[in-house]
Amino acid sequence: MNKQINILDKKVLSDKKYTLSEVHFRVGDGRGQRKEVYYRGNSAAVLLYNRENKTVILTRQLRLPTYLNGNSDGQLLEACAGMIDAGESPETCIRREAIEETGYLLEDLEQVCTCYMSPASVTEKMTLYIAAYTAASRIATGGGLQEEHEDIEVLEMAYDKAFAMIGSGEICDAKTIILLLHLRAYGMMVG
């Protein structure tokens, strides 16, 4: 079922930080359809883990959309992540973001996957990584960039506690859940 997609028209609805467009298209010889599409750019995320201590590094920060959809304080526990700048590779992006957000210098990155995060309406693809860390890997305080108004709390916690927080609903961020499940599926925090 590989039918040709024909873009008939594209109208910009908003062009602030990212672009929201209404796209009029036709699949094969079918009727025309209209969809709103949010062009957000691509991103990368990393879950730092310490196999010896059986710990992970997570961040907690305000995510206003979660507050608007039922998260009582708007704070979200999640893996470190950020938007890829123009001309930047996912690897370069996540190394930069890890220092800015967590204060950790990443040595070896292991790519887990690249996935669409909300494919019904958002173009964004996110490249997910894991990276081992030690106490010596922390070279800065982290906490985000003041000029970007970031106020990020850096948390080191037992992997088992973080994993249990998926079931309790305390961790409800998709990228973080994927990465915690990846560590479990490959036995990286066992033994």
C-alpha positions, 0 to 999 in steps of 0.5 A: 500500500504505497500510494503517492502523496500529493501536497495540494496546498500549505498554509502557515497558521502560526510561525512563532518559535516553530511553524504550525501549518495546515496542509491540504493533500491527496493520497493516490487518487482519493479525496483531498484531506486537510491536516494541521502539522507542527514543524518543530525540528528534531531532537535527541535524548539520553539516559545516563546510567551507572551499572555499578551503583545501579543508578540513573540521572534524571531531570525534573522541570516545568513542562507547561503543556503537562500542567494544561493536561492534568499534571497538577504541578507541571513538573516532569521527571525525564531523561535529558533532552534537547532540540538539534540546532541547524547543522548539528548532529544528534550526538553533538546536540545531546553532548551539549545538552547533557552538560547544560542540563545535568553537568555530566560529560558524556564519553561513550554514547550508545544509540538506542533508536530514532523515533517519531514522538507524536506522528499524527501532528508533529514532524519531530524525530527524536534520537534516543541514547544511553550513556554510562556515567561515573562521579568523575563524569560530572564537570559542571552543576547543570540545571539548564541555561539561564538565558533560556529560562531553564530551571532544571533539577538534576536527580540521581536515583536508583534504577529500580526506583525509577523503573517503579515510577513508570507503574506509579505514574510518576514517570510518564514521559515517553522518551524516559519510559523507552530508555528505562525499558531499554536498560531493563530489556537488555539486562544492563541494570541486573546483577 
